[in-house]
Every structure is written in structure tokens, then in C-alpha cells.
Amino acid sequence: MYFREGERLKMSGLTVRGSLWNLVQLIRPKVQTMFSRKYLLFTNTGITLCLGCSGDYMQQRYEMLCKRQTDWNAARTRRVFVSNLFVGPTCHYWYLFLDTVLPGRTATIVLKKILVDQLIFSPVTISMFLVIVGLQEGRKGNELVKDLKDKGKDLLVAEWIVWPPAQMINFFLLPTKYRVLYDNTVSLGFDYYYSYVKYSKDKDEQIDDKGDEDEETADKTDNCDT
């Protein structure tokens, strides 16, 4: 009896492993096609869109759990989606450019790539995100500059903490075609932080503005009383 039960479990395990192997064999050609030179731009852009919006959604869910937000703000996620329509292709071409200008995986080359990536590309992507989202919100020149100064600084400091070690793995170990996928996988948590910095500070500014308006109203009331 126990022997038959053991054989049955063994056969069940073999069936599961066989099914998983068949699934891998089915998916592998599609993955290879997605990451081929012909479709890589579309794949990288799609990955950036999906994971970027996922990070914003996760941040909003957290806000709802903390009772600081009542419902999912679809318009906000849409603005993140539009910004990533520009960020995704930019990341795609950036990694191709880096590997063309600085080919190889030696320690010196990797350190140069990390340095250039953090000093040039990080400020560019942060500025793109804040400006494109800000324009969709109807912000004008001075407001956009204020966003870049106030929020861009926080995001850049966080980038310089998180990304150098992450990019060391990226540049040392991964082929160019998988770099945006890796970048966005690490960025899932960072996209959450992008949304947090962008929108939590907006809420703080709205509270400050409301406080100023209340003070002005109180002053006018006092003047009227006198």
C-alpha cells in the first residue's frame, strides 16, 4: 500500500516537472523573439510602462491602506504611463550607446559606465519624469523649476545610493538586451519612491497653501471686525 502511494506521488511529481518543462519550451522561443534586435525597443518600452505604472499603483494602494487616500487615482497613473512612454525608449538607446562607447566588462570599464550613468543619465531621467508629469498637470515654467529643485534633489540622492551597486551587477553580468529588464525590475521599488516623492510633496504643498489661505481669510476677518 505504502509502496503504491509512493509510486503515485513519484509519478505525480514527474508529471508536474514534465508540464513545467513543456511550458518553458513553449515560452522560450517567444522570449527570444521579444528580446531580439528587431523587437527589443518595443519590449523595453513595454517593460518600462508596465513596471512603472505598477510602482505607482503600489504606492497608491499603500496610501489607501494608511487612509491618506480614498480611491485609486487613474489619472495619476496615466500621467506616469505617458512619462514612461518617453523614459522607456530613452533607457533602451542609452544602454546601447554606453556599450558602444565603452565596450567590455573589465573593472575599469564598468566603473566608467557607472560614473557616466549616474552623473549624466540619472539627472536626465529624473528631469524627464518630473517635467512630463508636471506638464500633464498643467504646471508652468517656474513651477516645473521648483519641482526639479525640491523633488529632483531627493530622487537624485536616492538614485546615487541605490543604483551604483545595482548597475555593477548589470554591467558586469548581463548582456545589453537584458539591461532594461533588469533596470526596471530593480526600479519597481524605486518607481514606488518616485511616486511617493512626487505626489506626497504635492499634498504637503496643498496643505501649506490651504494654511496660507486660512491665515489670509482670518486676517481679512480681523480687518473687517476692526
Phi and psi in degrees as a GROMACS rama.xvg file:
@    title "Ramachandran Plot"
@    xaxis  label "Phi"
@    yaxis  label "Psi"
@TYPE xy
-64.8819  -34.1055  TYR-2
-63.1514  -44.1222  PHE-3
-65.9474  -37.6381  ARG-4
-65.2356  -41.1284  GLU-5
-63.5546  -42.3229  GLY-6
-63.0446  -38.9463  GLU-7
-64.6843  -42.6829  ARG-8
-65.5927  -38.6274  LEU-9
-62.967  -44.9778  LYS-10
-64.7975  -37.4403  MET-11
-63.0188  -42.6692  SER-12
-62.8961  -41.5775  GLY-13
-63.8851  -36.4938  LEU-14
-65.9013  -42.3318  THR-15
-63.5861  -46.4097  VAL-16
-62.7777  -38.5569  ARG-17
-64.8431  -39.8859  GLY-18
-65.7082  -41.5743  SER-19
-64.0478  -41.2297  LEU-20
-63.7057  -41.4348  TRP-21
-62.7219  -38.2526  ASN-22
-64.6416  -43.0911  LEU-23
-60.6053  -44.4335  VAL-24
-64.0219  -32.0864  GLN-25
-73.1205  -39.5534  LEU-26
-79.4093  -33.6436  ILE-27
-52.4508  -47.9722  ARG-28
-62.0883  -35.5614  PRO-29
-67.9719  -39.4318  LYS-30
-65.693  -42.6263  VAL-31
-61.1026  -38.308  GLN-32
-66.7994  -44.1533  THR-33
-58.7726  -38.2384  MET-34
-98.5131  15.3561  PHE-35
-76.0404  161.04  SER-36
-56.4794  -34.596  ARG-37
-64.9521  -38.8912  LYS-38
-111.426  2.92604  TYR-39
-61.5182  -39.6784  LEU-40
-58.9416  -45.8746  LEU-41
-67.4606  -39.3408  PHE-42
-63.2636  -47.331  THR-43
-64.3705  -39.004  ASN-44
-66.3129  -42.7913  THR-45
-62.5004  -41.2593  GLY-46
-62.2455  -44.6098  ILE-47
-61.957  -42.2266  THR-48
-63.6269  -49.0047  LEU-49
-64.4796  -48.739  CYS-50
-74.8401  -33.3197  LEU-51
-63.1714  -45.928  GLY-52
-68.0684  -33.6467  CYS-53
-63.4642  -40.9081  SER-54
-62.0603  -41.8229  GLY-55
-66.2071  -41.7306  ASP-56
-62.8837  -42.8717  TYR-57
-60.6168  -40.9645  MET-58
-65.2274  -39.7833  GLN-59
-66.2502  -39.3097  GLN-60
-61.1585  -39.7544  ARG-61
-63.3522  -42.3287  TYR-62
-61.4559  -38.3611  GLU-63
-67.7428  -39.7869  MET-64
-63.7921  -33.7954  LEU-65
-84.9572  3.99252  CYS-66
65.9177  20.8134  LYS-67
-93.5455  -4.61122  ARG-68
-149.81  139.62  GLN-69
-91.1211  -42.426  THR-70
-133.784  162.746  ASP-71
-67.537  128.136  TRP-72
-91.9553  94.9417  ASN-73
-64.8796  -34.5512  ALA-74
-63.0945  -38.4446  ALA-75
-63.6429  -46.6851  ARG-76
-63.8182  -34.9943  THR-77
-63.6169  -38.1283  ARG-78
-66.0388  -38.5777  ARG-79
-63.7244  -40.9305  VAL-80
-58.0566  -47.2918  PHE-81
-63.8966  -41.4457  VAL-82
-62.5401  -37.084  SER-83
-74.5645  -17.1262  ASN-84
-61.2656  -27.6794  LEU-85
-94.0667  -38.7193  PHE-86
-67.4432  -40.6025  VAL-87
-56.8343  -56.7032  GLY-88
-62.2121  -33.7226  PRO-89
-62.7115  -44.0177  THR-90
-61.8391  -41.7974  CYS-91
-55.5944  -52.7566  HIS-92
-73.5996  -27.4962  TYR-93
-63.4543  -45.7667  TRP-94
-67.3039  -36.9099  TYR-95
-62.4697  -42.6811  LEU-96
-62.5292  -46.2014  PHE-97
-60.0288  -43.5419  LEU-98
-72.5931  -20.8289  ASP-99
-78.9615  -44.1559  THR-100
-78.2001  -36.2976  VAL-101
-125.476  72.7496  LEU-102
-73.8881  152.762  PRO-103
108.592  172.039  GLY-104
-130.692  21.5356  ARG-105
-69.0368  161.553  THR-106
-58.6201  -40.1977  ALA-107
-64.6494  -44.8277  THR-108
-63.5039  -44.4528  ILE-109
-63.2269  -42.3032  VAL-110
-64.0862  -38.3845  LEU-111
-64.3556  -42.7656  LYS-112
-60.7003  -44.1653  LYS-113
-63.1331  -42.8675  ILE-114
-62.1505  -48.5455  LEU-115
-64.8136  -41.258  VAL-116
-60.5964  -43.8328  ASP-117
-79.0993  -34.4535  GLN-118
-83.3592  -27.0701  LEU-119
-109.121  -53.4203  ILE-120
-78.1227  -36.6841  PHE-121
-59.1971  -48.977  SER-122
-60.8857  -33.781  PRO-123
-65.3682  -49.2261  VAL-124
-67.8905  -37.7146  THR-125
-63.1959  -44.5982  ILE-126
-63.8848  -41.6904  SER-127
-58.9004  -47.7935  MET-128
-59.0232  -52.1245  PHE-129
-66.8021  -40.2063  LEU-130
-70.5684  -45.9753  VAL-131
-66.5667  -42.529  ILE-132
-65.3355  -42.2381  VAL-133
-62.2379  -40.9606  GLY-134
-62.7228  -38.3727  LEU-135
-66.6189  -26.0229  GLN-136
-84.5953  -3.27073  GLU-137
86.0311  17.0671  GLY-138
-74.6616  148.237  ARG-139
-104.084  -174.596  LYS-140
-52.071  -55.3461  GLY-141
-64.3241  -36.4761  ASN-142
-67.7349  -39.4621  GLU-143
-65.3177  -41.3266  LEU-144
-62.8887  -40.46  VAL-145
-63.0641  -41.7971  LYS-146
-58.7436  -45.3581  ASP-147
-63.4079  -39.3742  LEU-148
-71.7822  -46.8505  LYS-149
-78.1103  -50.896  ASP-150
-89.9162  -33.6125  LYS-151
-60.7005  -36.5351  GLY-152
-63.3616  -45.6475  LYS-153
-62.8119  -42.4693  ASP-154
-66.8691  -39.4933  LEU-155
-67.0492  -40.9404  LEU-156
-61.1973  -43.981  VAL-157
-63.1857  -40.3426  ALA-158
-59.7431  -42.9319  GLU-159
-70.8994  -18.5367  TRP-160
-84.0636  -44.3035  ILE-161
-83.0291  -43.8136  VAL-162
-81.2851  -32.7852  TRP-163
-54.1708  -50.3053  PRO-164
-66.587  -35.3261  PRO-165
-65.6268  -40.8807  ALA-166
-72.4457  -23.456  GLN-167
-62.0574  -43.3205  MET-168
-64.0575  -44.5173  ILE-169
-58.1978  -51.0821  ASN-170
-78.0471  -29.1417  PHE-171
-77.582  -41.1259  PHE-172
-109.193  -29.3299  LEU-173
-100.64  143.497  LEU-174
-65.9977  157.358  PRO-175
-55.065  -39.5029  THR-176
-67.1334  -19.3769  LYS-177
-100.598  3.92424  TYR-178
-70.3845  -40.6766  ARG-179
-68.5431  -36.9331  VAL-180
-60.6684  -48.8767  LEU-181
-61.9981  -45.7502  TYR-182
-53.6532  -47.7567  ASP-183
-75.7221  -27.3586  ASN-184
-66.1293  -45.6505  THR-185
-64.4348  -36.8876  VAL-186
-70.7197  -12.5647  SER-187
-56.2413  -45.592  LEU-188
-70.0151  -34.0346  GLY-189
-73.1133  -33.9474  PHE-190
-62.617  -36.7105  ASP-191
-57.7027  -45.1594  TYR-192
-68.9971  -37.9111  TYR-193
-53.1943  -50.7988  TYR-194
-64.3549  -38.7631  SER-195
-61.1871  -50.2512  TYR-196
-63.8371  -45.5083  VAL-197
-62.1076  -50.6976  LYS-198
-93.876  -26.0301  TYR-199
-69.9832  -37.4231  SER-200
-69.8431  -33.6665  LYS-201
-59.938  -43.3132  ASP-202
-64.0968  -40.8461  LYS-203
-61.9853  -40.4868  ASP-204
-64.7849  -39.4654  GLU-205
-63.7406  -39.1033  GLN-206
-65.1198  -42.831  ILE-207
-62.7591  -43.0324  ASP-208
-62.2616  -40.8893  ASP-209
-64.6803  -39.3868  LYS-210
-62.908  -41.3511  GLY-211
-63.153  -41.6771  ASP-212
-63.2191  -40.2467  GLU-213
-63.6124  -39.1356  ASP-214
-66.0973  -40.9166  GLU-215
-63.6073  -41.2232  GLU-216
-63.0324  -41.8095  THR-217
-64.1566  -39.9751  ALA-218
-63.1196  -42.7863  ASP-219
-63.629  -39.4506  LYS-220
-63.8352  -42.3973  THR-221
-62.3517  -41.2941  ASP-222
-63.3555  -40.4512  ASN-223
-64.2695  -38.6214  CYS-224
-65.4048  -35.7491  ASP-225
